[in-house]
């Protein structure tokens, strides 16, 4: 699965809030880096959780995490100013533009301009020449929650209608072409086994298809594989009743809950695999882990686990 994903220039990682998109995006970036690709990780959250995960400070420009991995925060206003620096080479004129009230009003009032420039920054970075020292083979974008992310991804088409055959309209057209080119760009949708998350994932995939954006993969995060059989649980409960074994009833209750979550995972996987025409991979839930340590475990799971079949969990913590 990863080889196919990493053939693109840009991966946009999105999903329902709280399903772990940032951690999955970090794991994807790390896996691509370890495969030998120069990678740029981008995040849209001004709180910079991805930067924290990588252990670097918040930055609106790429900062190195390692020899082949850089990370930055996407900011629409900063991207617009960077774009204007390219088209208005005279610094004095540029300073006057930035300081003008008209510019300040335009940035605030123009519908979706900052969001469009965020996408434009992805396009700009993906098109750097291979001999440019700032070139990256792959860009991994940690997008906002799916509703907001889809609104941003719709912005280029809306801007084409609003701005017409203008500089902004032509830029919107270039961005739209990149997003719709499955060889250059793909979406990775993250879900968890809960029914609400699965339903939103299906809706997100439908919206992406309607926009013409390629779906590279669906990641079923926090999957649970059965560690106990119903017979095991019945045995625990029987021993608890007959021998009054200390803690056995509690263990039986934990095992029963774990079995229910494993069944929920299986239902979610079969629903997604049956209705989505893209690879569906499962990532195990690792209790007690977070941040960089969790991302490292998920990176290993991504590189080792096939995109079909039941979740494989080599380490579980009850």
C-alpha positions as MATLAB code, in Angstrom:
seq = 'XXXXXXXXXXXXXXXXXXXXXXXXXXXXXXXXXXXXXXXXXXXXXXXXXXXXXXXXXXXXXXXXXXXXXXXXXXXXXXXXXXXXXXXXXXXXXXXXXXXXXXXXXXXXXXXXXXXXXXXXXXXXXXXXXXXXXXXXXXXXXXXXXXXXXXXXXXXXXXXXXXXXXXXXXXXXXXXXXXXXXXXXXXXXXXXXXXXXXXXXXXXXXXXXXXXXXXXXXXXXXXXXXXXXXXXXXXXXXXXXXXXXXXXXXXXXXXXXXXXXXXXXXXXXXXXXXXXXXXXXXXXXXXXXXXXXXXXXXXXXXXXXXXXXXXXXXXXXXX';
ca = [
       0.000    0.000    0.000;
       2.705    2.490    1.001;
       4.631    2.145   -2.251;
       1.552    3.197   -4.198;
       0.902    6.148   -1.894;
       4.486    7.341   -1.961;
       4.489    7.540   -5.764;
       2.405   10.726   -5.459;
       3.773   14.203   -4.825;
       1.175   15.122   -2.182;
      -0.919   13.181    0.338;
      -3.755   14.967    2.122;
      -4.628   13.212    5.399;
      -8.105   13.961    6.735;
     -10.800   12.444    8.907;
     -13.377   13.071   11.603;
     -12.068   15.078   14.544;
     -10.442   12.882   17.178;
      -9.673    9.834   15.011;
      -5.910   10.412   15.033;
      -5.200   12.107   11.704;
      -2.169   13.984   13.036;
      -0.539   10.846   14.421;
      -1.228    8.941   11.199;
       0.164   11.836    9.124;
       3.327   11.843   11.250;
       3.638    8.068   10.828;
       3.221    8.362    7.040;
       5.847   11.111    6.850;
       8.277    9.070    8.947;
       7.689    5.937    6.863;
       8.290    7.861    3.626;
      11.450    9.393    5.062;
      12.786    5.989    6.092;
      12.083    4.698    2.575;
      14.584    7.273    1.324;
      12.270   10.065    0.143;
      12.819   13.739    0.963;
       9.566   14.620    2.771;
       7.832   17.852    3.732;
       5.161   17.514    6.429;
       2.597   20.332    6.504;
      -0.111   20.990    9.074;
      -3.075   23.352    9.056;
      -3.530   23.577   12.845;
      -2.012   26.795   14.210;
      -1.486   24.946   17.501;
       1.170   22.915   15.645;
       0.567   19.414   17.095;
       2.593   17.900   14.247;
       5.562   20.162   15.001;
       5.349   19.155   18.674;
       5.222   15.496   17.667;
       8.402   15.959   15.649;
      10.005   17.884   18.508;
      10.493   21.188   16.656;
       9.147   24.704   17.199;
       6.107   26.144   15.402;
       7.254   27.572   12.062;
       5.522   29.011    8.987;
       8.541   27.984    6.908;
      10.025   24.469    6.553;
      12.307   23.509    9.437;
      14.422   20.332    9.448;
      13.441   17.381   11.600;
      16.105   15.131   10.100;
      18.247   14.995    6.974;
      15.306   14.098    4.708;
      12.316   15.394    6.679;
      11.081   18.980    7.122;
       7.893   20.251    8.771;
       5.948   23.523    8.658;
       2.602   25.084    9.582;
       0.359   26.131    6.687;
      -0.996   29.660    7.094;
      -3.106   31.274    4.388;
      -2.071   34.865    5.052;
       1.626   33.975    5.143;
       1.244   31.943    1.932;
      -0.450   34.905    0.216;
       2.358   37.255    1.214;
       4.925   34.720    0.023;
       3.083   34.459   -3.306;
       3.025   38.239   -3.712;
       6.773   38.346   -3.095;
       7.151   36.170   -6.194;
       4.996   38.345   -8.455;
       5.952   41.765   -7.010;
       9.764   41.771   -6.934;
      10.103   45.431   -5.851;
      10.435   45.314   -2.051;
       9.373   48.934   -1.520;
       6.175   48.382   -3.514;
       5.523   45.151   -1.644;
       5.888   46.810    1.761;
       3.443   49.491    0.664;
       0.963   46.830   -0.478;
       1.157   44.930    2.819;
       0.706   48.135    4.828;
      -2.283   49.426    2.860;
      -5.774   49.307    4.335;
      -7.135   48.095    1.012;
      -4.893   45.018    1.152;
      -5.896   44.303    4.761;
      -9.570   44.600    3.827;
      -9.138   42.446    0.718;
      -7.446   39.640    2.673;
     -10.246   39.612    5.233;
     -13.142   40.055    2.795;
     -12.167   37.938   -0.220;
     -14.104   34.655    0.074;
     -11.777   31.749    0.785;
      -8.638   33.545   -0.373;
      -6.488   32.466    2.578;
      -7.673   28.868    2.249;
      -6.930   28.969   -1.480;
      -3.419   30.222   -0.788;
      -2.858   27.334    1.640;
      -3.547   24.939   -1.222;
      -1.416   27.104   -3.479;
       1.489   26.652   -1.084;
       1.145   22.865   -1.404;
       1.172   23.221   -5.198;
       4.188   25.544   -5.110;
       6.223   23.209   -2.900;
       5.282   20.156   -4.978;
       6.541   21.828   -8.165;
      10.012   22.793   -6.968;
      12.681   21.623   -9.415;
      14.491   18.416   -8.474;
      17.812   20.280   -8.290;
      16.369   22.836   -5.845;
      17.817   22.133   -2.361;
      14.313   22.771   -0.959;
      12.756   20.114   -3.240;
      10.768   17.301   -1.604;
       9.620   14.138   -3.363;
       6.569   13.855   -1.104;
       4.407   16.314    0.819;
       2.218   14.956    3.637;
      -0.527   17.368    4.706;
      -2.272   17.017    8.064;
      -5.608   18.577    7.100;
      -8.314   19.893    9.477;
     -11.305   17.753   10.475;
     -13.088   16.362    7.428;
     -15.908   18.941    7.221;
     -13.505   21.886    7.191;
     -11.009   20.028    5.008;
     -13.645   19.338    2.356;
     -14.654   23.007    2.367;
     -11.029   23.988    1.731;
     -10.679   21.405   -1.045;
     -13.798   22.818   -2.739;
     -12.309   26.316   -2.694;
     -10.421   26.179   -6.033;
     -13.588   25.451   -8.019;
     -15.470   28.170   -6.139;
     -12.622   30.641   -6.725;
     -12.613   29.944  -10.461;
     -16.217   31.115  -10.585;
     -15.618   34.108   -8.312;
     -12.372   35.467   -9.755;
     -12.758   34.367  -13.391;
      -9.824   34.844  -15.751;
      -7.696   36.756  -13.257;
      -4.405   35.945  -11.551;
      -6.302   34.378   -8.645;
      -8.654   32.520  -11.005;
      -5.756   31.056  -12.977;
      -4.007   30.035   -9.759;
      -7.216   28.349   -8.611;
      -7.328   26.435  -11.898;
      -3.746   25.224  -11.414;
      -4.547   24.079   -7.875;
      -7.689   22.289   -9.061;
      -5.708   20.415  -11.727;
      -3.199   19.249   -9.125;
      -5.897   18.023   -6.735;
      -7.660   16.079   -9.511;
      -4.491   14.466  -10.876;
      -4.364   11.057   -9.190;
      -0.726   10.624  -10.188;
       0.264   13.755   -8.272;
      -2.155   13.932   -5.352;
      -4.235   11.560   -3.229;
      -6.337   11.745   -0.092;
      -5.822    9.419    2.867;
      -8.934    9.229    5.050;
      -8.527    8.157    8.676;
     -11.329    6.476   10.619;
     -11.838    4.524   13.819;
     -14.137    1.501   14.209;
     -16.977    3.464   15.874;
     -20.124    3.585   13.745;
     -20.282    7.401   13.663;
     -16.673    7.637   12.454;
     -17.270    4.978    9.784;
     -20.400    6.779    8.541;
     -18.531   10.091    8.285;
     -15.664    8.340    6.510;
     -18.039    6.972    3.879;
     -19.537   10.447    3.384;
     -16.056   11.968    3.099;
     -15.031    9.408    0.476;
     -18.194   10.160   -1.508;
     -17.444   13.896   -1.390;
     -13.868   13.330   -2.536;
     -15.087   11.234   -5.464;
     -17.583   13.943   -6.454;
     -14.747   16.498   -6.434;
     -12.596   14.225   -8.584;
      -9.919   13.791   -5.896;
      -8.210   10.405   -5.851;
      -8.663    8.309   -2.702;
      -5.295    6.713   -1.997;
      -6.254    4.709    1.092;
      -8.453    4.517    4.159;
      -6.719    3.929    7.489;
      -8.824    2.220   10.162;
      -7.030    3.524   13.239;
      -7.295    2.089   16.781;
      -8.347   -1.301   15.475;
      -8.720   -4.095   18.011;
      -7.928   -7.732   17.270;
      -9.515  -10.433   19.464;
      -7.141  -11.636   22.176;
      -9.762  -13.865   23.819;
     -12.473  -16.147   22.515;
     -15.997  -16.282   23.970;
     -14.982  -19.646   25.481;
     -12.055  -17.969   27.284;
     -14.357  -15.346   28.758;
     -16.848  -17.960   29.923;
     -13.969  -19.826   31.568;
     -12.808  -16.681   33.382;
     -16.307  -16.033   34.680;
     -16.784  -19.655   35.787;
     -13.519  -19.641   37.720;
     -14.498  -16.363   39.343;
     -17.779  -17.880   40.558;
     -16.538  -21.327   41.608;
     -13.188  -20.424   43.147;
     -13.826  -16.823   44.114;
     -10.575  -16.047   42.316;
      -9.528  -12.522   43.170;
      -9.858  -10.212   40.163;
     -11.065  -12.926   37.784;
     -14.501  -11.332   37.341;
     -12.843   -8.007   36.556;
     -10.592   -9.702   33.997;
     -13.607  -11.396   32.458;
     -15.339   -8.017   32.158;
     -12.271   -6.490   30.492;
     -11.975   -9.438   28.116;
     -15.670   -9.196   27.228;
     -15.327   -5.488   26.413;
     -12.241   -6.225   24.341;
     -14.098   -8.900   22.386;
     -16.937   -6.460   21.684;
     -14.479   -3.864   20.383;
     -12.819   -6.501   18.202;
     -16.235   -7.351   16.733;
     -16.849   -3.632   16.125;
     -13.489   -3.427   14.327;
     -14.385   -6.389   12.109;
     -17.746   -4.831   11.194;
     -16.107   -1.498   10.420;
     -13.445   -3.100    8.240;
     -15.946   -5.135    6.224;
     -18.185   -2.077    5.756;
     -15.313    0.084    4.525;
     -13.673   -2.605    2.402;
     -17.011   -3.465    0.810;
     -18.007    0.092   -0.098;
     -14.732    1.864   -0.851;
     -12.684    1.228   -3.980;
      -9.325    1.873   -2.333;
      -6.971   -0.009    0.002;
      -8.175   -0.207    3.606;
      -5.431   -0.700    6.200;
      -5.825   -1.279    9.921;
      -3.638    0.215   12.625;
      -3.693   -1.312   16.074;
      -4.607    0.587   19.212;
      -1.684    0.931   21.601;
      -2.932    1.783   25.076;
      -0.858    4.164   27.132;
       1.097    5.568   24.188;
       0.821    9.033   22.685;
       2.761   11.590   20.674;
       6.026   10.597   19.043;
       6.112    7.137   20.655;
       2.661    6.273   19.317;
       3.541    7.625   15.862;
       6.640    5.430   15.840;
       4.566    2.312   16.589;
       2.057    3.223   13.891;
       4.866    3.810   11.402;
       6.061    0.237   11.975;
       2.491   -1.042   11.556;
       2.085    0.882    8.300;
       5.237   -0.578    6.788;
       4.561   -4.161    7.911;
       0.800   -4.596    7.612;
      -0.993   -5.369    4.332;
      -3.984   -3.280    3.362;
      -6.423   -6.183    3.741;
      -7.310   -8.770    6.337;
      -7.792   -8.577   10.098;
      -5.788   -6.258   12.314;
      -2.455   -7.664   13.408;
      -1.448   -6.555   16.882;
       1.942   -7.722   18.075;
       1.651   -5.862   21.360;
      -1.446   -5.131   23.411;
      -1.860   -3.510   26.808;
      -5.016   -4.120   28.874;
];
